[in-house]
Amino acid sequence: MKKLAQGLLCTILIATLITGCASQGDKPGNGGAGEKGGPGDQITAEEIKRVDLYVTAMRAAFQEESGGNDFIAVKLETLEGLSDRAKQEVLIGLKDLSANVYPFEKVKEDRSRFEVDEQGRLGRAVNGALLSVRLQEFSGNHAIIEATSWFGNLGAVFPEYKATYKNGEWHLELTRIAVS
């Protein structure tokens, strides 16, 4: 009887562990079903907050002005304080603006997306935009961030926002904007 009880207890324990692991792994950002990576690829709460800030600011800049929505390229190196996994979440977060969102490094040589001048420098995006950010200040629930929506040497916007985190989302206040 004692062995039967121990066996039953082990079965319940194993079932509980399996169920707990499966439901934990299916959460976004935790390497669950359909996501690359494993437990080491979890995104921290701080990163989630930064991902939301960067996506909110870049989306706002894109909506100020862009060169079209056939594609969006993002300068991932401007995303301070994020792991590679969190940077991928930024790309995913911009998919509502365009079905084609790429890291800039992967598409910068694609002449169907970018035209270059005689010196080989980028001249303009072809029905798309290059997005980036410059985080000037970040502390808890407040930030100052400049976003860029570039679509040509003569076409870009550089809005600066004062950002406040309230009720689980970032609220932006436009403090200045430069236009090219």
Buried (B, 14 or more C-beta within 10 A) or exposed (E): EEEEEEEEEEEEEEEEEEEEEEEEBEEEBBBBEEBEBEEEBBBEEEBBBBBBBBBBBBBBBBEBBBBEBBBBBBBBEBBEBBBEBBBBBBBEBBEEBBEBBBBBEEBBEEEEBBEEEEEEEBBBBBBBBBBBBBBEEBEEEEBBBBBBBBBBEEBBBBBBBBBEBEEEEBEBEEEEBEEE
